[in-house]
Amino acid sequence: MKPFSTPVHSNERHLVLRPITLAVGVVLVLAGCNLVDPYKKAGVWRPSMVNDTNLELQIARSSDLTMGRGTTGADGETAAAPVDRLRKDKVKALPLSGIAPIGASAGGGSN
C-alpha cells in the first residue's frame, strides 16, 4: 500500500467539489455583469472626468487645490469657547425666541 493513498469516498469527493463548483459559478455570474452594465451600453451617457471638471468649475483659484488659504475675519478664541464650555459641561441655555415652547401638551378633541 502506498503512503497517502487512502481511497476517496463519493461523499468526500462531493464535499471537495462543492466549494470549487460554487467559486466557478460565482466567477461566471459576475463575468456576465459586463453585459448589463448601463455605462457600457451603446448610446448612453458616460461619466468621463465629470468630478474633475465639476471641481475645476467651482474653485476660485487653481492654487486652492494644492494649498488652502485662511481667512482674516475668523477669531479662533471666539470659535473655540463654545467647544470648551461643552467639554466642561457648562453649556449656555438658548435665549427665548418668543415662540411657544416645545413640549408635551394634553391634546383633546371636542365633540
C-alpha positions in Angstrom: 0.0 0.0 0.0 1.3 3.4 -1.0 1.5 6.2 1.7 -1.2 8.8 1.4 -3.2 6.7 -1.0 -6.4 6.4 1.0 -9.4 5.8 -1.1 -11.8 8.8 -1.5 -15.4 8.0 -1.0 -18.0 9.6 -3.1 -19.3 11.7 -0.1 -15.8 13.1 0.5 -15.4 13.9 -3.2 -18.7 15.7 -3.2 -17.6 17.9 -0.2 -14.4 18.8 -2.0 -16.1 19.7 -5.3 -18.9 21.7 -3.9 -16.8 24.8 -2.9 -14.9 24.7 -6.2 -18.2 24.5 -8.2 -19.6 27.4 -6.2 -16.5 29.5 -6.8 -16.6 28.8 -10.6 -20.3 29.6 -10.6 -19.8 33.0 -8.9 -17.0 33.9 -11.3 -19.2 33.1 -14.3 -22.1 35.0 -13.0 -20.1 38.1 -12.2 -18.4 38.0 -15.6 -21.9 38.3 -17.1 -22.4 41.7 -15.3 -20.5 43.3 -18.1 -23.4 42.7 -20.5 -25.9 44.6 -18.4 -23.7 47.5 -17.1 -25.5 50.7 -18.1 -22.3 52.6 -18.6 -21.1 50.1 -21.2 -24.2 50.1 -23.4 -24.0 51.9 -26.7 -25.7 55.4 -26.8 -25.7 56.2 -23.1 -24.0 59.0 -21.2 -20.6 58.1 -19.9 -19.3 60.0 -16.9 -15.8 60.7 -18.1 -13.8 63.1 -15.8 -17.0 64.8 -14.6 -15.8 65.1 -11.0 -12.6 66.8 -12.0 -14.5 69.1 -14.4 -17.0 70.0 -11.7 -14.3 70.7 -9.2 -12.4 72.9 -11.6 -15.6 75.0 -12.2 -16.1 75.6 -8.5 -12.7 76.7 -7.3 -11.8 80.3 -7.2 -8.1 79.8 -7.8 -6.3 76.7 -9.1 -3.7 77.0 -6.3 -6.5 76.3 -3.8 -6.3 72.6 -4.9 -2.7 72.3 -3.6 -2.8 74.6 -0.6 -5.8 76.1 1.2 -5.9 79.7 2.3 -7.1 81.2 5.6 -9.5 84.0 6.3 -8.7 87.2 8.1 -12.2 87.6 9.7 -12.1 84.4 11.8 -11.3 84.5 15.5 -10.1 81.2 16.9 -10.8 82.0 20.5 -14.4 83.0 19.8 -14.9 79.8 17.9 -13.3 77.6 20.5 -15.1 79.0 23.5 -18.4 77.0 22.9 -16.4 73.8 22.4 -14.6 74.4 25.7 -17.9 75.0 27.5 -19.3 71.8 26.0 -16.3 69.8 27.2 -16.6 71.3 30.7 -20.4 70.6 30.7 -21.2 74.3 31.1 -23.3 74.9 28.0 -25.3 78.1 27.9 -29.1 77.9 27.5 -30.6 79.1 24.3 -32.3 82.5 24.5 -36.1 82.6 24.4 -37.3 83.4 20.9 -40.9 84.5 21.7 -42.3 81.4 20.1 -44.3 78.9 22.1 -42.0 76.4 23.9 -41.9 72.9 22.5 -43.1 70.3 24.9 -45.8 67.7 25.6 -49.3 69.1 25.8 -52.6 67.5 26.7 -54.5 67.4 23.5 -58.1 66.5 23.0 -60.8 67.0 20.6 -64.2 68.5 21.3 -67.4 66.8 20.3 
